[in-house]
Amino acid sequence: MTYKKYLEKIKNHSHRTVEIYIKYAYRLERYGLDYKSMLIDSHEISINSRRLMISAIKSYYKFLNDKRHKELELPKKEIIVKDFVSYEEYKGYLLKINRKTRMGFQKRIIIRLLFETGIRSSELLNLRKINIKENELHIFGKGRRQRKVKVSAWLREELEEYTKNIDDVLFKFGYKNLYNKINILDDTRKLSPHMFRRGYAKYCFEKNISIYDISLSMGHSNIETTAGYIKRSSEDVEIYKIF
């Protein structure tokens, strides 16, 4: 089994995580599998980047059955106030986009999906026409866990217009291209797809949506037990109404 298949099939990592782990595996190979030299040469990176690198190294060692994975410990997380897109900023971005062009309309659909459904960038890029069912999206998240996310009638109408001439995948490009499409919307800071997801969560919470409902809608696995206790499922969540 290749390392890529190990990450995808055994570990159920997202496409983005697989890309990052393989990148670090190649780098570790260039260092002759000597993680100490690799970490010394990477001493200037942030703590969180270092955590990611060490996680990737440990994963590759485990794949190789190399016991050195036991020697590695993750440094404590760096506490960072993460930036997000506010609802007012989101509306401003929509106004900047020329929806009369195909590329503009595509960009509009992208940020509407990210902000109004809270889906991950990987989930967005894997979205297919067949996953759109009337007023909901059938999303396959981390570990191929499926959930249903409701959408407003307004967003559904625009999705129907956008997908008229599309047979399968809605967005035929990768994360880097997605990042570039979004980042160009704001010349005062760097935007990322995840900032819209954070904005979605914050906006919903400000609108008095239950934190449990928000977690269900966003596909957070650590809320599944809670969902069982309160007898709720993602099909019952009607967050889309606030849009």
N, C-alpha and C positions, 0 to 999 in steps of 0.2 A: 504493500500500500504506500502511495506517495504521501508526503507530508501534507500536501494540499487536501487530499481526500481524507486524511486523518482529522484535519481541522474542520472540514465540512461535514463529514459523515459521523465521526465519532464524537467530536467535541461540540458539534452544532453551532459553530461560530458564524457570525454574520459575514457577508462578502467583504466588508470593509476591514473587519478584524483579521480575516484570512490574509488579505493583502499586506497588512502591517506585519503580521507574524512571519510571513514568508520573506518580507524585506529584511527583517532582523535575522532570520535564519541564514540568509545569504551572507549577511555581514559577519555573523558568527563564524561561518565557514571560512571566510577570508582571514579571520584571526586564528585559524587552525583549531576552532572550537575552544579557544582560551577566553572565557568570559571576563577574566580579571583584566586582561589587556584591553578588551573592548570597552569595559566600563571606565577604565582609567582615561582612555582617549575621548570618552563622552562625558567627562566630569562637569562640563559647562552647561549641560542641558538642565531644564527645570526638574523638580522633584517628581512631578506627575509624568513627565516624559520618561524619566528614569524608571518609574514604576512600570510603565508600559513596556519598556525595553526588557526589564528583568522578567516580567511575566512571559514575554515572548521567548526569552532565552530558556526559562524553566520549561516551557511547553516543548521546545525543540529537544531539550535534553531528555524529557520524558518519552518523546517519540523515539529517540535513539536508545532508550533504556540506559542512559548515562546517569549514574548516581549523583553527579554534580548538581542536579536540580535541587537536592536536599541542602546544599550549601548556601543557596541564595535566599535572602529574605527581602521582602518589599519594604522600602522606606515608608514612613508615615505619610499619609496624604497631605498635600499642600492645600490649605483652606483658601479657596478663591471665590469671590463673589462673581458668579457667572452672569454674563450679559444675556439679555433677552430682547425680543422685539415686542414693544408695547402695542396695544390695540390702535392707538393713535398713529404710531409709526407705520403699522401695517396698512392702515387706510391711506396714509400718505404715499406708500410704495405703490399701492394699486392705482392711485391717481397719476403717478409718473409713467406708468406703462401704457404704451400705445397698443390697445387690444385689436386694432384694425389690421395689424400685420400678423402673419402666422407666428413669427418668433415672439412678438409681443404677447399674443394671446396665450402661447405656450407658457411664457414666464408668469403670466397672470394666474393660469391654472395651477402652476407649481406652488406659488406662494399661498394661494387660497387653500390648497390641499394641506400644506404644511401647517398653516396657522389655524385653519378651521376644523381640522381633524386631529392634529397632534401626532400624525404618523412619523415614523423615523425616515431618514433619507434613504436607507436601504429598502424600506417598505415602499416608498414612493417609486424608486427606480425599478422595483419588481412588479409594480402594478400593471395588470393587464386588463384589457377591455372586458374580458369575461368575469373579472372580479367586481365589476360595477353592477349592482343589483338594485334597480329602482332607487330607493332613498338610502342605500347603504353601500359601503365598501367591504369586501371580504379580504381581510388583510392576513398575510402570513408573516408573523413576526419572528423573533429570536427562537431558535429551536424548532422552527416550522410550526409554532403554535398559532392557531387560527383564531381570529376574533372578527366581530362585525362592528363597523363604525358608521354611525348614522351621519348623513349629510343634509344640509338644508335644501329646500326646493330650488333656490337660486343657484347654488353650486351645482346641483344635479343638472339643471338646464344648461349651464355652461359646459359641463362634462359631456353631455350629449352632443353639443355643438362641436366640441373639440375632437371627439372620437368618431365623428361621422365617416371620415376617410381613413380610420385606423383599424387594422385587422387584429392586432395582438397587443404588444407592449406599448404603453402610452409614451414612454420617454426612452428613446434608444441612444443613451449615452451614459457615461460613468459619473462617479462622484465628483471628480475634478471639474468636469464640464458643468455639473449642477452647481457646484460652489461658485464658479465663475459667473454663471447666469444670475445668481442671487447677489453676489458681492458687488456687482456693478450698480445695484439699486441705491447704494448709499456711499457718498464720497467722503463721509466724515468718520467712518469706522469700518472695520472688516465684518461683514455679515457671514453667517454660516447657516445651513439648514436647521441645525439643532437649536439655534436661537429662536426660530419660529415655534418649534416644539415647546421650548420653555415658556415662550409668550402665551401659547395656547393654555398651558397649565395655569399660569398666573392669572390670565384673564378669566378663565372658568372659575377659579377659586374666588376671585373678586366678585363674581356674579353669584356667589353663594352656592355653587355646585359642590356637592359632597366630595371630599377628598377620595372617598372610596370609588365613586363614579368616575372621577378623573383618572384614577389609577387603572380601572377596568378599561376605559376607553383608550388609554395610552399603551395598554398591553404590558404593564409592569407585573412580572411573575410573582413578586413577593406579596401581592395583595390577594392571591387566589384563595388562601385560607380564610381571609376576612370575608371574601365574597361568599364563601360557603356558609359562614355564620349568619350573614345578613340576607341570605337567599336572593342574591342579585346576580345578574350576568350582564355581559356587555350588550346583549340584545335588548335589555330593558332600559339602557341609558339613553336619555333624550337630550343630550347636551346640544345637539344641532339646533334646537329651537332658539337658543340665544343669538344665533347668527341670522 
